[in-house]
Amino acid sequence: MPSEIKANSPLVDRLMRLIEGSRCVAGNEPAVELALREALSNAVLHGNAMDAQKPVQVRCRCELEKGVSVVVQDEGEGFDPNAVIDPTSADNVGADRGRGIWLIRSMMDGVSFERGGTEVHMRKGPTRNPRTGLRSDSETASRLFGNSSEPDECGDARLQARKDARNV
């Protein structure tokens, strides 16, 4: 993608259609979209300084039971993410910097800055089922049938009830 603000929305719209269609973060698409828009804006404005000759690269991977991973890479000089101010601090509420990274970190389950700050790696896990609190059908199955290393009293009770029913 060229480092032009006008290129952000068409790319985000196209990626979000794919992400929505994959159902890998069903219900959490708005969080992914906001983080993606912020990461792209940062790459265009701060990373590549709106130099249209410097592309911004985006890699996206959706997996139904793992969620979505997105990498946004610019050709800028990078930055130290630890030096970015906290916009929620009382001293920084009026500051005009730091909100984009704060939003990205708030919206995604995992965020890291690589290659000296020229890449942002973002991850959003699959949506948790509000009824079970689990992220996927396979996690539900592993809890129900004892394939998980974590204890689950409800799953153990259901498994025992199924075993008892078979022995009658």
C-alpha positions as a Markdown table, in Angstrom:
| # | Residue | x | y | z |
|---|---|---|---|---|
| 1 | Met | 0.0 | 0.0 | 0.0 |
| 2 | Pro | 1.4 | 3.5 | -0.8 |
| 3 | Ser | 2.0 | 5.8 | 2.2 |
| 4 | Glu | -1.1 | 7.9 | 1.5 |
| 5 | Ile | -3.9 | 8.3 | 4.0 |
| 6 | Lys | -6.5 | 7.9 | 1.3 |
| 7 | Ala | -5.2 | 4.3 | 0.7 |
| 8 | Asn | -6.0 | 3.2 | 4.3 |
| 9 | Ser | -9.8 | 2.9 | 4.1 |
| 10 | Pro | -10.0 | 0.8 | 1.0 |
| 11 | Leu | -7.4 | -1.6 | 2.4 |
| 12 | Val | -9.0 | -1.8 | 5.8 |
| 13 | Asp | -12.5 | -2.3 | 4.3 |
| 14 | Arg | -11.2 | -5.2 | 2.1 |
| 15 | Leu | -9.4 | -6.9 | 5.0 |
| 16 | Met | -12.3 | -6.5 | 7.3 |
| 17 | Arg | -14.6 | -8.2 | 4.8 |
| 18 | Leu | -12.2 | -11.1 | 4.7 |
| 19 | Ile | -11.9 | -11.2 | 8.5 |
| 20 | Glu | -15.6 | -11.0 | 9.0 |
| 21 | Gly | -16.2 | -13.8 | 6.5 |
| 22 | Ser | -13.7 | -16.0 | 8.2 |
| 23 | Arg | -15.5 | -15.7 | 11.6 |
| 24 | Cys | -12.2 | -16.0 | 13.3 |
| 25 | Val | -13.0 | -13.2 | 15.8 |
| 26 | Ala | -16.8 | -13.1 | 15.5 |
| 27 | Gly | -18.1 | -10.2 | 17.4 |
| 28 | Asn | -14.7 | -8.5 | 17.9 |
| 29 | Glu | -14.3 | -7.2 | 14.4 |
| 30 | Pro | -14.7 | -3.5 | 15.4 |
| 31 | Ala | -11.8 | -3.8 | 17.8 |
| 32 | Val | -9.6 | -5.4 | 15.1 |
| 33 | Glu | -10.7 | -2.7 | 12.6 |
| 34 | Leu | -9.9 | 0.2 | 15.0 |
| 35 | Ala | -6.4 | -1.3 | 15.8 |
| 36 | Leu | -5.7 | -1.8 | 12.1 |
| 37 | Arg | -6.7 | 1.7 | 11.2 |
| 38 | Glu | -4.5 | 3.1 | 13.9 |
| 39 | Ala | -1.5 | 1.0 | 13.0 |
| 40 | Leu | -1.9 | 1.9 | 9.3 |
| 41 | Ser | -2.2 | 5.6 | 10.1 |
| 42 | Asn | 0.9 | 5.5 | 12.3 |
| 43 | Ala | 2.8 | 3.7 | 9.6 |
| 44 | Val | 1.8 | 6.2 | 7.0 |
| 45 | Leu | 2.1 | 9.4 | 9.1 |
| 46 | His | 4.9 | 8.7 | 11.5 |
| 47 | Gly | 6.8 | 5.7 | 10.0 |
| 48 | Asn | 7.0 | 6.7 | 6.3 |
| 49 | Ala | 6.3 | 10.4 | 6.8 |
| 50 | Met | 3.6 | 10.2 | 4.0 |
| 51 | Asp | 6.3 | 9.4 | 1.4 |
| 52 | Ala | 4.2 | 7.7 | -1.3 |
| 53 | Gln | 7.4 | 6.0 | -2.6 |
| 54 | Lys | 7.7 | 4.1 | 0.7 |
| 55 | Pro | 5.1 | 1.3 | 0.9 |
| 56 | Val | 3.4 | 0.0 | 4.0 |
| 57 | Gln | 3.1 | -3.7 | 4.0 |
| 58 | Val | 0.3 | -5.6 | 5.7 |
| 59 | Arg | 0.2 | -9.3 | 6.5 |
| 60 | Cys | -3.0 | -10.9 | 7.9 |
| 61 | Arg | -3.7 | -14.4 | 9.0 |
| 62 | Cys | -7.1 | -15.7 | 10.2 |
| 63 | Glu | -7.6 | -19.0 | 11.8 |
| 64 | Leu | -11.0 | -20.0 | 13.1 |
| 65 | Glu | -9.8 | -21.4 | 16.5 |
| 66 | Lys | -6.8 | -19.1 | 16.9 |
| 67 | Gly | -8.2 | -15.7 | 15.9 |
| 68 | Val | -6.4 | -13.1 | 13.7 |
| 69 | Ser | -2.8 | -12.0 | 13.4 |
| 70 | Val | -1.9 | -8.8 | 11.6 |
| 71 | Val | 1.5 | -7.3 | 10.9 |
| 72 | Val | 1.9 | -3.7 | 9.7 |
| 73 | Gln | 5.3 | -2.8 | 8.4 |
| 74 | Asp | 6.7 | 0.6 | 7.3 |
| 75 | Glu | 10.0 | 1.7 | 5.9 |
| 76 | Gly | 10.7 | 4.4 | 8.5 |
| 77 | Glu | 13.4 | 4.7 | 11.0 |
| 78 | Gly | 11.4 | 3.1 | 13.8 |
| 79 | Phe | 10.8 | 4.2 | 17.3 |
| 80 | Asp | 11.0 | 3.0 | 20.9 |
| 81 | Pro | 7.5 | 2.0 | 22.0 |
| 82 | Asn | 8.5 | 2.3 | 25.7 |
| 83 | Ala | 9.2 | 6.0 | 25.1 |
| 84 | Val | 5.6 | 6.7 | 24.0 |
| 85 | Ile | 3.7 | 8.6 | 26.6 |
| 86 | Asp | 0.7 | 7.2 | 28.4 |
| 87 | Pro | -2.3 | 9.3 | 27.1 |
| 88 | Thr | -4.4 | 8.2 | 30.1 |
| 89 | Ser | -2.0 | 9.8 | 32.6 |
| 90 | Ala | -3.4 | 13.0 | 34.1 |
| 91 | Asp | -0.2 | 14.8 | 32.9 |
| 92 | Asn | -0.8 | 13.7 | 29.3 |
| 93 | Val | -4.5 | 14.0 | 28.8 |
| 94 | Gly | -4.2 | 17.0 | 26.5 |
| 95 | Ala | -1.2 | 15.5 | 24.6 |
| 96 | Asp | -1.5 | 15.0 | 20.9 |
| 97 | Arg | 0.5 | 11.8 | 20.8 |
| 98 | Gly | 0.3 | 8.3 | 22.2 |
| 99 | Arg | -3.4 | 7.6 | 21.8 |
| 100 | Gly | -3.0 | 5.4 | 18.7 |
| 101 | Ile | -0.7 | 3.0 | 20.3 |
| 102 | Trp | -2.8 | 3.0 | 23.5 |
| 103 | Leu | -5.9 | 2.2 | 21.4 |
| 104 | Ile | -4.1 | -0.6 | 19.5 |
| 105 | Arg | -2.9 | -2.1 | 22.8 |
| 106 | Ser | -6.4 | -1.7 | 24.3 |
| 107 | Met | -8.2 | -3.3 | 21.4 |
| 108 | Met | -6.0 | -6.3 | 20.7 |
| 109 | Asp | -5.0 | -9.3 | 22.9 |
| 110 | Gly | -1.4 | -9.1 | 22.0 |
| 111 | Val | 0.8 | -6.3 | 20.6 |
| 112 | Ser | 4.5 | -6.2 | 20.0 |
| 113 | Phe | 6.8 | -3.9 | 18.1 |
| 114 | Glu | 9.6 | -5.5 | 16.1 |
| 115 | Arg | 12.5 | -4.5 | 13.9 |
| 116 | Gly | 13.2 | -1.4 | 15.9 |
| 117 | Gly | 9.5 | -0.3 | 15.8 |
| 118 | Thr | 9.0 | -0.5 | 12.1 |
| 119 | Glu | 6.7 | -3.5 | 12.5 |
| 120 | Val | 3.6 | -3.8 | 14.8 |
| 121 | His | 2.4 | -7.3 | 15.4 |
| 122 | Met | -1.2 | -7.5 | 16.6 |
| 123 | Arg | -3.2 | -10.5 | 17.7 |
| 124 | Lys | -6.8 | -11.0 | 18.6 |
| 125 | Gly | -7.9 | -14.3 | 19.8 |
| 126 | Pro | -11.2 | -16.0 | 18.9 |
| 127 | Thr | -14.3 | -14.7 | 20.6 |
| 128 | Arg | -15.2 | -16.4 | 23.9 |
| 129 | Asn | -18.6 | -18.1 | 24.0 |
| 130 | Pro | -20.6 | -16.1 | 26.6 |
| 131 | Arg | -22.3 | -19.3 | 27.8 |
| 132 | Thr | -19.2 | -21.3 | 28.4 |
| 133 | Gly | -16.5 | -18.7 | 28.7 |
| 134 | Leu | -14.4 | -20.7 | 26.2 |
| 135 | Arg | -12.9 | -19.5 | 22.9 |
| 136 | Ser | -13.8 | -22.3 | 20.6 |
| 137 | Asp | -15.7 | -25.5 | 20.0 |
| 138 | Ser | -12.5 | -27.6 | 20.3 |
| 139 | Glu | -11.7 | -25.9 | 23.6 |
| 140 | Thr | -15.2 | -26.8 | 24.8 |
| 141 | Ala | -14.7 | -30.4 | 23.6 |
| 142 | Ser | -11.3 | -30.7 | 25.2 |
| 143 | Arg | -12.8 | -29.4 | 28.5 |
| 144 | Leu | -15.8 | -31.8 | 28.3 |
| 145 | Phe | -13.8 | -34.8 | 27.4 |
| 146 | Gly | -10.8 | -34.4 | 29.7 |
| 147 | Asn | -8.2 | -33.5 | 27.1 |
| 148 | Ser | -7.3 | -30.3 | 28.8 |
| 149 | Ser | -4.5 | -29.8 | 31.4 |
| 150 | Glu | -6.7 | -27.3 | 33.3 |
| 151 | Pro | -9.2 | -28.7 | 35.8 |
| 152 | Asp | -12.8 | -28.0 | 34.9 |
| 153 | Glu | -15.4 | -29.3 | 37.5 |
| 154 | Cys | -18.3 | -28.7 | 35.2 |
| 155 | Gly | -16.7 | -30.6 | 32.3 |
| 156 | Asp | -15.6 | -33.4 | 34.6 |
| 157 | Ala | -19.1 | -33.7 | 36.0 |
| 158 | Arg | -20.6 | -33.9 | 32.5 |
| 159 | Leu | -18.0 | -36.4 | 31.4 |
| 160 | Gln | -18.8 | -38.6 | 34.4 |
| 161 | Ala | -22.5 | -38.3 | 33.8 |
| 162 | Arg | -22.0 | -39.5 | 30.2 |
| 163 | Lys | -19.9 | -42.4 | 31.4 |
| 164 | Asp | -22.5 | -43.3 | 34.0 |
| 165 | Ala | -25.3 | -43.2 | 31.4 |
| 166 | Arg | -23.4 | -45.6 | 29.1 |
| 167 | Asn | -22.9 | -48.1 | 32.0 |
| 168 | Val | -26.6 | -48.3 | 32.8 |
